[in-house]
Amino acid sequence: MAQKELALYVAEQLAPLGEIRYIPMMGGWLFYYREKLIGGIYGDGFAVKDTPASRRFMPDCREEVWENTPTALLPCTILEDRENLCRMVREMYPELPEPKTKKPRKRRRSSDGV
């Protein structure tokens, strides 16, 4: 399955949660739930952040490191199980770090002083 098709499938599986957002990034896709990063598509699979909740739902998973990711992630082994996938993401949410606040851009003055 191509990455874009996989991204659409993952979004469909997560749709019952509402507040899911996904964006293409550095050759993959990043997925957010209520503006917190939950995981993404790396290579040919979907992976989620390693949290106590994701470990409970996928106890046999081993961390993997993908290129362009700062931390290890867990390959999602329950992607086809929509109900448990959504439960896992809901339980992961409080364990995830708050999104970084974006600093406002400084306005540049034009050369004519306006």
Backbone torsions as a table, in degrees:
resi	resn	phi	psi	omega
1	MET	NA	132.6	178.5
2	ALA	-68.2	156.2	-176.6
3	GLN	-57.4	-42.7	-178.3
4	LYS	-64.8	-40.6	177.3
5	GLU	-63.8	-41.4	178.0
6	LEU	-63.8	-41.3	178.3
7	ALA	-59.9	-42.8	178.9
8	LEU	-65.1	-39.9	178.6
9	TYR	-64.3	-46.0	179.1
10	VAL	-60.7	-44.5	179.4
11	ALA	-60.6	-39.6	178.0
12	GLU	-65.0	-41.8	179.0
13	GLN	-64.4	-35.1	-178.0
14	LEU	-88.8	-5.0	-174.8
15	ALA	-54.1	-37.0	179.7
16	PRO	-59.0	-22.2	179.1
17	LEU	-70.6	-29.6	-170.0
18	GLY	67.2	174.0	175.6
19	GLU	50.9	33.3	174.0
20	ILE	-99.2	136.1	177.7
21	ARG	-134.4	140.3	176.8
22	TYR	-140.5	141.6	-176.0
23	ILE	-137.7	146.5	175.3
24	PRO	-72.6	139.9	-178.4
25	MET	-155.7	125.1	172.7
26	MET	46.2	50.3	176.4
27	GLY	78.8	10.6	178.0
28	GLY	-144.2	-159.1	177.7
29	TRP	-135.7	138.3	176.3
30	LEU	-106.2	139.3	-179.7
31	PHE	-116.9	134.3	-179.6
32	TYR	-122.9	140.9	171.9
33	TYR	-120.1	121.8	-177.2
34	ARG	48.2	43.1	175.2
35	GLU	70.3	9.7	172.4
36	LYS	-105.2	135.8	179.7
37	LEU	-68.5	123.2	179.7
38	ILE	-105.2	-24.8	-178.2
39	GLY	164.2	-158.9	-179.5
40	GLY	-176.0	-178.5	176.6
41	ILE	-100.3	121.5	-179.5
42	TYR	-128.9	128.0	-176.8
43	GLY	63.9	-121.6	-177.7
44	ASP	-114.1	21.9	-179.3
45	GLY	-145.2	167.2	177.8
46	PHE	-98.6	133.0	-180.0
47	ALA	-131.7	151.3	-179.3
48	VAL	-121.7	162.5	177.4
49	LYS	-62.9	147.5	179.6
50	ASP	-83.5	107.5	178.4
51	THR	-133.1	166.9	175.6
52	PRO	-56.1	-38.5	-179.9
53	ALA	-66.7	-45.1	-179.4
54	SER	-64.8	-32.5	176.1
55	ARG	-67.6	-37.9	178.7
56	ARG	-64.7	-40.5	-178.0
57	PHE	-78.5	-24.2	-178.2
58	MET	-134.6	66.6	-172.4
59	PRO	-64.1	-23.2	-177.7
60	ASP	-91.0	-1.1	-178.5
61	CYS	-70.5	147.0	173.9
62	ARG	-115.5	139.4	177.9
63	GLU	-57.7	144.6	173.1
64	GLU	-132.9	148.8	177.5
65	VAL	-112.2	129.4	177.7
66	TRP	-109.4	154.7	176.3
67	GLU	-60.0	142.9	179.0
68	ASN	70.4	16.5	174.8
69	THR	-118.4	134.4	-177.4
70	PRO	-76.9	-19.8	-177.5
71	THR	-131.8	163.2	175.6
72	ALA	-74.0	149.1	179.7
73	LEU	-127.7	165.9	176.8
74	LEU	-105.5	125.7	174.5
75	PRO	-60.5	133.0	-176.2
76	CYS	-80.2	112.2	-178.3
77	THR	-96.5	-1.0	-178.0
78	ILE	-117.2	24.5	-176.2
79	LEU	-59.5	-35.6	-178.2
80	GLU	-76.7	-14.5	-178.9
81	ASP	-97.7	84.3	-173.4
82	ARG	-53.7	-45.4	-176.3
83	GLU	-61.7	-49.7	180.0
84	ASN	-69.6	-34.4	177.0
85	LEU	-60.6	-47.8	-179.7
86	CYS	-66.0	-39.8	176.3
87	ARG	-61.3	-42.5	-179.9
88	MET	-61.0	-46.2	-178.5
89	VAL	-63.7	-41.8	177.0
90	ARG	-59.3	-42.0	-178.8
91	GLU	-75.5	-26.0	176.4
92	MET	-70.6	-32.6	-170.1
93	TYR	-49.1	-51.6	-178.8
94	PRO	-68.1	-17.2	-179.1
95	GLU	-86.5	-11.0	-177.6
96	LEU	-86.2	149.1	178.0
97	PRO	-67.2	151.8	176.1
98	GLU	-63.4	146.7	177.1
99	PRO	-63.0	145.9	177.8
100	LYS	-69.7	137.6	177.4
101	THR	-78.8	137.5	180.0
102	LYS	-83.6	134.6	177.7
103	LYS	-78.4	138.8	178.1
104	PRO	-66.0	142.2	178.5
105	ARG	-72.1	143.8	175.2
106	LYS	-78.9	137.6	178.9
107	ARG	-79.4	132.4	176.8
108	ARG	-88.8	142.2	175.8
109	ARG	-86.3	140.5	178.4
110	SER	-74.7	162.8	-176.6
111	SER	-65.5	-19.8	-179.8
112	ASP	-93.6	9.3	173.3
113	GLY	85.3	5.5	-178.7
114	VAL	-94.7	NA	NA
